[in-house]
Amino acid sequence: NKGDEAIVCAVSERIEKLQSGSGDAFDPYLIAFGPSGFDVRPLPKEQAAREQVILDALAPADTSRMIQPREFVIDALRGLVVFTGFRAIFISGGQWLHALSMAKHIVVCSLFAVGRLFQTRTGVFCVGVGPLKRGVSRWLTRQALGRHSLVITRDDASTALLHRSGLAHAGTAADPALLLPTTAVETPKGRILISVCAWANFENIYAQDPKRIEE
């Protein structure tokens, strides 16, 4: 997802600037939940090397390893180690908190809740939220984040949903990807350049119905 790549690049650049300016030493890692499984890598300080790690970790499905049962168990154990041993974990970008797949929602929220039991600071930054149609979905979200986590969304609707879910401290911020350097695009005279979004209806994101996409 190119949007997620842009968000992670922008956020990691901010983290590096913050660290170099404050004198507070910490080691940032990139954790990717993707087709290749649970991927954890340290982020280099040098920008080009850092962006290469991000591009590789978020590689398309056809270039990633296939997940077998053995790898899935190893990834799950690695996930527990990371969430119980790191100082802080923040998810940035993507639509992580939703109940379209209840199984995935339970896994994500459980990892955050377990991490909090081990004093790992947890939070989300620049995410979309929802739908959370069931009461249990909203309860799981509250257990995952709690009252003291950093909770920043990228749109007012997501923030309002979290407020209704009992997370009154949730706020909204501009997408950091918008602050990345831009490149001018030239188009022939008389033509209009359109950036197409395939998902006209959010409920279709995980169904990936070709007929709906074509419409």
C-alpha positions in Angstrom: 0.0 0.0 0.0 1.8 3.1 -1.2 -0.2 5.3 1.2 1.1 3.3 4.1 4.6 3.5 2.8 4.3 7.3 2.6 2.9 7.5 6.1 5.7 5.3 7.6 8.4 7.3 5.8 7.0 10.5 7.1 6.5 9.3 10.7 10.0 7.7 10.8 11.5 10.9 9.6 9.8 12.9 12.3 11.0 10.4 14.9 14.6 10.7 13.7 14.4 14.5 13.9 12.8 14.4 17.3 15.5 12.0 18.7 18.4 14.0 17.2 17.0 17.3 18.6 16.0 16.1 22.1 19.1 14.0 23.1 16.7 11.3 24.2 18.3 8.0 23.0 16.0 5.2 21.8 16.1 2.6 19.0 13.1 2.8 16.5 12.0 -0.4 14.9 9.6 -1.0 12.0 6.9 -3.7 12.7 5.0 -4.8 9.6 2.0 -7.0 9.6 1.8 -8.1 6.0 1.8 -11.0 3.5 5.3 -12.0 4.8 4.0 -12.3 8.3 5.2 -10.5 11.4 8.3 -8.6 10.4 10.4 -6.6 12.9 13.5 -4.6 11.7 15.6 -1.8 13.2 15.3 1.5 11.3 18.6 3.0 10.0 19.3 6.7 10.8 20.3 7.5 7.2 17.2 8.5 5.3 17.8 6.5 2.0 18.6 3.3 4.0 15.6 3.8 6.2 13.2 4.2 3.3 14.7 1.1 1.6 13.9 -0.9 4.7 10.3 0.4 4.7 9.8 -0.4 1.0 11.1 -3.9 1.6 9.0 -4.6 4.7 5.9 -3.4 2.9 6.6 -5.3 -0.3 3.6 -6.5 -2.4 2.2 -9.9 -1.8 3.7 -11.5 -4.9 7.3 -10.9 -3.6 6.7 -11.9 0.0 7.1 -15.3 1.5 4.0 -17.5 1.9 2.8 -18.1 5.4 2.8 -21.7 6.5 1.4 -23.0 9.9 4.9 -23.3 11.3 5.8 -19.7 10.4 2.5 -18.5 11.7 3.3 -19.9 15.2 6.8 -18.4 15.1 5.4 -15.0 14.1 2.8 -15.2 16.9 5.5 -15.9 19.5 7.7 -13.1 18.1 4.7 -10.8 18.3 4.2 -11.6 22.0 7.9 -11.0 22.7 7.9 -7.6 21.0 4.7 -6.4 22.6 5.8 -7.4 26.1 9.5 -6.3 25.8 9.5 -3.0 23.9 9.2 0.3 25.6 6.5 1.7 23.4 4.5 0.5 20.3 2.6 2.8 18.0 0.7 1.8 14.9 0.7 4.4 12.2 -1.4 4.4 9.0 -3.9 1.9 7.8 -7.3 0.8 9.1 -6.3 -1.2 12.1 -9.2 -0.8 14.5 -12.3 -2.3 12.8 -14.6 -5.2 13.2 -15.1 -6.2 9.6 -13.0 -9.2 10.5 -13.7 -10.0 14.2 -10.8 -12.5 14.4 -8.3 -9.9 13.3 -9.8 -7.3 15.6 -9.4 -9.6 18.5 -5.8 -10.4 17.7 -4.8 -6.7 17.3 -6.6 -5.6 20.4 -5.3 -8.5 22.4 -1.7 -7.8 21.5 -2.1 -4.2 22.7 -3.9 -5.2 25.9 -1.1 -7.8 26.7 1.5 -5.2 26.0 -0.1 -2.8 28.4 0.0 -5.4 31.2 3.8 -5.5 30.7 4.1 -1.7 30.9 4.5 -1.2 27.2 3.1 2.1 26.1 0.7 1.6 23.2 -1.1 3.9 20.8 -2.2 4.7 17.3 -1.2 7.6 15.0 -2.7 8.7 11.7 -5.1 5.8 11.5 -8.7 5.4 10.2 -11.1 3.7 12.6 -14.2 1.6 12.1 -16.7 0.3 11.6 -17.1 -0.9 15.2 -20.7 -1.9 15.0 -20.9 -4.2 18.0 -20.6 -3.4 21.6 -17.9 -6.0 22.1 -15.8 -4.4 19.3 -15.8 -1.1 21.1 -15.0 -2.8 24.4 -12.0 -4.6 22.8 -10.8 -1.2 21.4 -11.0 0.3 24.9 -9.0 -2.6 26.4 -6.4 -2.2 23.7 -5.8 1.5 24.1 -6.9 2.6 27.6 -7.2 6.1 28.9 -3.5 7.1 28.7 -2.5 5.9 25.2 -1.6 8.2 22.4 -4.7 8.0 20.1 -4.6 10.2 17.0 -6.7 9.6 13.9 -6.6 11.1 10.5 -10.3 12.1 10.1 -13.0 13.6 12.3 -15.4 10.6 11.8 -12.8 8.2 13.3 -12.2 10.5 16.2 -16.0 10.8 16.9 -16.4 7.0 16.8 -13.6 6.6 19.4 -15.3 9.2 21.6 -18.5 7.2 21.4 -16.5 4.1 22.2 -15.3 5.7 25.5 -11.9 7.0 24.4 -12.5 10.7 25.1 -8.9 11.6 24.7 -8.7 10.7 21.0 -7.8 13.5 18.7 -7.4 14.3 15.0 -4.3 15.4 13.1 -3.3 16.0 9.5 -1.9 13.1 7.6 1.9 13.4 7.9 2.3 12.0 4.4 0.9 15.4 3.1 4.1 17.0 4.4 6.4 14.9 2.3 8.2 16.7 -0.6 6.1 16.9 -3.8 6.9 16.6 -7.5 5.1 18.5 -10.2 3.1 16.4 -12.7 2.8 17.7 -16.2 -0.3 16.7 -18.2 -1.1 17.4 -21.8 -3.4 20.3 -22.5 -7.0 19.5 -22.4 -6.7 16.5 -20.1 -7.5 16.0 -16.5 -5.4 13.8 -14.2 -7.6 11.7 -11.8 -6.4 9.7 -8.8 -8.8 6.8 -8.6 -9.7 5.1 -5.4 -11.1 1.6 -6.0 -13.0 1.4 -2.7 -16.1 3.6 -3.3 -17.7 1.8 -0.3 -15.6 1.1 2.8 -17.5 -2.1 3.5 -16.0 -3.5 0.3 -12.3 -3.1 1.4 -11.9 -6.7 2.5 -14.4 -8.3 0.1 -12.5 -7.0 -2.9 -15.5 -7.6 -5.1 -14.3 -7.1 -8.8 -17.8 -6.0 -9.9 -17.9 -3.3 -7.2 -14.4 -2.1 -8.0 -15.3 -1.9 -11.7 -18.3 0.2 -10.9 
